[in-house]
C-alpha cells in the first residue's frame, strides 16, 4: 500500500510463493486499485521446490526398499551417491552418471517413471510458450500423472489445481523471484561474515563492496 500511485501504471507482475498470506495481499491490493492491470505469478522456483520435494520422498522410499532387497555390496555399487545424481536435471549429468542412473532405474522402475515426469515438467517451464500454451501443457502433464500408477505427486497435483492460474501466469512474462532470492541469500551470507560490525553504515559499505566492488576495482 506504500507504493506511490504514480507508479501504479508501471506494475504488471506480482511474483510470490504460494503462501495464502502473500496471494491474499496481492488480491486485496488489486481489488482496491482497479486501475492496476497486473497479475499474480507463483515463482517457478517455488513450484519446482514443491514437485521436486514430492519426487524426493519417493526416492527415499525406493532406496530404502532396495537396501532391504539387494545384497549390501550391490546396494553400495548401485545406490551409493545417487542422491546427488538424482537431484540434477538429466541434461546436466555427465556420461558416467547417466550410466549409473540407468542402472538404478533397472531396479527401481517407479523411480524412473517419476524422474521422467519431473524432467518433463521442468522442460515445460523452460519452453518458450505462450500463456495459453503453458497452461495447456501443465494440464496435460497433470492428466498424464493421474493416468500413471504413481501417487508421489498427489500433493503437487492438488497445489497445481488450486493455483493453476497463478502458476501458468509465469509464461506471459517469465517473471520469477530468482534475483530477489539470490540477493537475499547474499545479504544473509555477508551479514554472517560481518559479525562484529556495530555501525549500520559500516555494514552497508561491506555489502556494497561484496556486491559491486569487483566490478569497480578489479580489472
MODELLER restraints for C-alpha pairs under 7 A, 6 or more apart:
rsr = mdl.restraints
at = mdl.atoms
rsr.add(forms.Gaussian(group=physical.xy_distance, feature=features.Distance(at['CA:8:A'], at['CA:36:A']), mean=5.88, stdev=0.5))
rsr.add(forms.Gaussian(group=physical.xy_distance, feature=features.Distance(at['CA:9:A'], at['CA:36:A']), mean=6.09, stdev=0.5))
rsr.add(forms.Gaussian(group=physical.xy_distance, feature=features.Distance(at['CA:11:A'], at['CA:36:A']), mean=6.80, stdev=0.5))
rsr.add(forms.Gaussian(group=physical.xy_distance, feature=features.Distance(at['CA:11:A'], at['CA:38:A']), mean=6.12, stdev=0.5))
rsr.add(forms.Gaussian(group=physical.xy_distance, feature=features.Distance(at['CA:12:A'], at['CA:37:A']), mean=6.25, stdev=0.5))
rsr.add(forms.Gaussian(group=physical.xy_distance, feature=features.Distance(at['CA:12:A'], at['CA:38:A']), mean=4.14, stdev=0.5))
rsr.add(forms.Gaussian(group=physical.xy_distance, feature=features.Distance(at['CA:12:A'], at['CA:39:A']), mean=6.41, stdev=0.5))
rsr.add(forms.Gaussian(group=physical.xy_distance, feature=features.Distance(at['CA:13:A'], at['CA:38:A']), mean=5.17, stdev=0.5))
rsr.add(forms.Gaussian(group=physical.xy_distance, feature=features.Distance(at['CA:13:A'], at['CA:39:A']), mean=5.08, stdev=0.5))
rsr.add(forms.Gaussian(group=physical.xy_distance, feature=features.Distance(at['CA:13:A'], at['CA:40:A']), mean=5.95, stdev=0.5))
rsr.add(forms.Gaussian(group=physical.xy_distance, feature=features.Distance(at['CA:13:A'], at['CA:41:A']), mean=6.75, stdev=0.5))
rsr.add(forms.Gaussian(group=physical.xy_distance, feature=features.Distance(at['CA:14:A'], at['CA:39:A']), mean=6.13, stdev=0.5))
rsr.add(forms.Gaussian(group=physical.xy_distance, feature=features.Distance(at['CA:14:A'], at['CA:40:A']), mean=4.68, stdev=0.5))
rsr.add(forms.Gaussian(group=physical.xy_distance, feature=features.Distance(at['CA:14:A'], at['CA:41:A']), mean=5.92, stdev=0.5))
rsr.add(forms.Gaussian(group=physical.xy_distance, feature=features.Distance(at['CA:15:A'], at['CA:40:A']), mean=6.02, stdev=0.5))
rsr.add(forms.Gaussian(group=physical.xy_distance, feature=features.Distance(at['CA:15:A'], at['CA:41:A']), mean=4.75, stdev=0.5))
rsr.add(forms.Gaussian(group=physical.xy_distance, feature=features.Distance(at['CA:15:A'], at['CA:42:A']), mean=5.84, stdev=0.5))
rsr.add(forms.Gaussian(group=physical.xy_distance, feature=features.Distance(at['CA:15:A'], at['CA:43:A']), mean=5.87, stdev=0.5))
rsr.add(forms.Gaussian(group=physical.xy_distance, feature=features.Distance(at['CA:15:A'], at['CA:175:A']), mean=6.88, stdev=0.5))
rsr.add(forms.Gaussian(group=physical.xy_distance, feature=features.Distance(at['CA:15:A'], at['CA:176:A']), mean=6.12, stdev=0.5))
rsr.add(forms.Gaussian(group=physical.xy_distance, feature=features.Distance(at['CA:15:A'], at['CA:177:A']), mean=6.23, stdev=0.5))
rsr.add(forms.Gaussian(group=physical.xy_distance, feature=features.Distance(at['CA:16:A'], at['CA:22:A']), mean=6.79, stdev=0.5))
rsr.add(forms.Gaussian(group=physical.xy_distance, feature=features.Distance(at['CA:16:A'], at['CA:41:A']), mean=6.30, stdev=0.5))
rsr.add(forms.Gaussian(group=physical.xy_distance, feature=features.Distance(at['CA:16:A'], at['CA:42:A']), mean=5.16, stdev=0.5))
rsr.add(forms.Gaussian(group=physical.xy_distance, feature=features.Distance(at['CA:16:A'], at['CA:43:A']), mean=5.59, stdev=0.5))
rsr.add(forms.Gaussian(group=physical.xy_distance, feature=features.Distance(at['CA:17:A'], at['CA:42:A']), mean=5.27, stdev=0.5))
rsr.add(forms.Gaussian(group=physical.xy_distance, feature=features.Distance(at['CA:17:A'], at['CA:43:A']), mean=5.67, stdev=0.5))
rsr.add(forms.Gaussian(group=physical.xy_distance, feature=features.Distance(at['CA:17:A'], at['CA:46:A']), mean=5.98, stdev=0.5))
rsr.add(forms.Gaussian(group=physical.xy_distance, feature=features.Distance(at['CA:18:A'], at['CA:42:A']), mean=6.24, stdev=0.5))
rsr.add(forms.Gaussian(group=physical.xy_distance, feature=features.Distance(at['CA:26:A'], at['CA:40:A']), mean=6.97, stdev=0.5))
rsr.add(forms.Gaussian(group=physical.xy_distance, feature=features.Distance(at['CA:30:A'], at['CA:36:A']), mean=6.47, stdev=0.5))
rsr.add(forms.Gaussian(group=physical.xy_distance, feature=features.Distance(at['CA:40:A'], at['CA:166:A']), mean=5.68, stdev=0.5))
rsr.add(forms.Gaussian(group=physical.xy_distance, feature=features.Distance(at['CA:41:A'], at['CA:166:A']), mean=4.74, stdev=0.5))
rsr.add(forms.Gaussian(group=physical.xy_distance, feature=features.Distance(at['CA:41:A'], at['CA:167:A']), mean=5.96, stdev=0.5))
rsr.add(forms.Gaussian(group=physical.xy_distance, feature=features.Distance(at['CA:41:A'], at['CA:169:A']), mean=5.43, stdev=0.5))
rsr.add(forms.Gaussian(group=physical.xy_distance, feature=features.Distance(at['CA:41:A'], at['CA:170:A']), mean=5.67, stdev=0.5))
rsr.add(forms.Gaussian(group=physical.xy_distance, feature=features.Distance(at['CA:42:A'], at['CA:166:A']), mean=5.36, stdev=0.5))
rsr.add(forms.Gaussian(group=physical.xy_distance, feature=features.Distance(at['CA:42:A'], at['CA:167:A']), mean=4.98, stdev=0.5))
rsr.add(forms.Gaussian(group=physical.xy_distance, feature=features.Distance(at['CA:43:A'], at['CA:176:A']), mean=4.92, stdev=0.5))
rsr.add(forms.Gaussian(group=physical.xy_distance, feature=features.Distance(at['CA:43:A'], at['CA:177:A']), mean=5.85, stdev=0.5))
rsr.add(forms.Gaussian(group=physical.xy_distance, feature=features.Distance(at['CA:44:A'], at['CA:176:A']), mean=6.31, stdev=0.5))
rsr.add(forms.Gaussian(group=physical.xy_distance, feature=features.Distance(at['CA:50:A'], at['CA:156:A']), mean=6.39, stdev=0.5))
rsr.add(forms.Gaussian(group=physical.xy_distance, feature=features.Distance(at['CA:51:A'], at['CA:153:A']), mean=6.71, stdev=0.5))
rsr.add(forms.Gaussian(group=physical.xy_distance, feature=features.Distance(at['CA:51:A'], at['CA:156:A']), mean=5.69, stdev=0.5))
rsr.add(forms.Gaussian(group=physical.xy_distance, feature=features.Distance(at['CA:54:A'], at['CA:152:A']), mean=5.69, stdev=0.5))
rsr.add(forms.Gaussian(group=physical.xy_distance, feature=features.Distance(at['CA:54:A'], at['CA:153:A']), mean=5.63, stdev=0.5))
rsr.add(forms.Gaussian(group=physical.xy_distance, feature=features.Distance(at['CA:55:A'], at['CA:114:A']), mean=6.59, stdev=0.5))
rsr.add(forms.Gaussian(group=physical.xy_distance, feature=features.Distance(at['CA:55:A'], at['CA:152:A']), mean=6.44, stdev=0.5))
rsr.add(forms.Gaussian(group=physical.xy_distance, feature=features.Distance(at['CA:58:A'], at['CA:111:A']), mean=6.96, stdev=0.5))
rsr.add(forms.Gaussian(group=physical.xy_distance, feature=features.Distance(at['CA:58:A'], at['CA:152:A']), mean=6.16, stdev=0.5))
rsr.add(forms.Gaussian(group=physical.xy_distance, feature=features.Distance(at['CA:59:A'], at['CA:111:A']), mean=6.50, stdev=0.5))
rsr.add(forms.Gaussian(group=physical.xy_distance, feature=features.Distance(at['CA:62:A'], at['CA:108:A']), mean=6.73, stdev=0.5))
rsr.add(forms.Gaussian(group=physical.xy_distance, feature=features.Distance(at['CA:62:A'], at['CA:111:A']), mean=6.98, stdev=0.5))
rsr.add(forms.Gaussian(group=physical.xy_distance, feature=features.Distance(at['CA:66:A'], at['CA:75:A']), mean=6.88, stdev=0.5))
rsr.add(forms.Gaussian(group=physical.xy_distance, feature=features.Distance(at['CA:67:A'], at['CA:75:A']), mean=6.03, stdev=0.5))
rsr.add(forms.Gaussian(group=physical.xy_distance, feature=features.Distance(at['CA:78:A'], at['CA:103:A']), mean=6.88, stdev=0.5))
rsr.add(forms.Gaussian(group=physical.xy_distance, feature=features.Distance(at['CA:78:A'], at['CA:104:A']), mean=5.91, stdev=0.5))
rsr.add(forms.Gaussian(group=physical.xy_distance, feature=features.Distance(at['CA:79:A'], at['CA:104:A']), mean=6.82, stdev=0.5))
rsr.add(forms.Gaussian(group=physical.xy_distance, feature=features.Distance(at['CA:85:A'], at['CA:97:A']), mean=6.68, stdev=0.5))
rsr.add(forms.Gaussian(group=physical.xy_distance, feature=features.Distance(at['CA:89:A'], at['CA:119:A']), mean=6.74, stdev=0.5))
rsr.add(forms.Gaussian(group=physical.xy_distance, feature=features.Distance(at['CA:105:A'], at['CA:111:A']), mean=6.59, stdev=0.5))
rsr.add(forms.Gaussian(group=physical.xy_distance, feature=features.Distance(at['CA:105:A'], at['CA:112:A']), mean=5.18, stdev=0.5))
rsr.add(forms.Gaussian(group=physical.xy_distance, feature=features.Distance(at['CA:129:A'], at['CA:171:A']), mean=6.18, stdev=0.5))
rsr.add(forms.Gaussian(group=physical.xy_distance, feature=features.Distance(at['CA:130:A'], at['CA:171:A']), mean=5.75, stdev=0.5))
rsr.add(forms.Gaussian(group=physical.xy_distance, feature=features.Distance(at['CA:130:A'], at['CA:172:A']), mean=6.11, stdev=0.5))
rsr.add(forms.Gaussian(group=physical.xy_distance, feature=features.Distance(at['CA:131:A'], at['CA:168:A']), mean=6.37, stdev=0.5))
rsr.add(forms.Gaussian(group=physical.xy_distance, feature=features.Distance(at['CA:131:A'], at['CA:169:A']), mean=6.29, stdev=0.5))
rsr.add(forms.Gaussian(group=physical.xy_distance, feature=features.Distance(at['CA:131:A'], at['CA:171:A']), mean=4.92, stdev=0.5))
rsr.add(forms.Gaussian(group=physical.xy_distance, feature=features.Distance(at['CA:131:A'], at['CA:172:A']), mean=5.07, stdev=0.5))
rsr.add(forms.Gaussian(group=physical.xy_distance, feature=features.Distance(at['CA:134:A'], at['CA:168:A']), mean=6.11, stdev=0.5))
rsr.add(forms.Gaussian(group=physical.xy_distance, feature=features.Distance(at['CA:134:A'], at['CA:171:A']), mean=6.11, stdev=0.5))
rsr.add(forms.Gaussian(group=physical.xy_distance, feature=features.Distance(at['CA:135:A'], at['CA:168:A']), mean=5.18, stdev=0.5))
rsr.add(forms.Gaussian(group=physical.xy_distance, feature=features.Distance(at['CA:142:A'], at['CA:157:A']), mean=6.57, stdev=0.5))
rsr.add(forms.Gaussian(group=physical.xy_distance, feature=features.Distance(at['CA:190:A'], at['CA:207:A']), mean=6.69, stdev=0.5))
rsr.add(forms.Gaussian(group=physical.xy_distance, feature=features.Distance(at['CA:197:A'], at['CA:203:A']), mean=6.40, stdev=0.5))
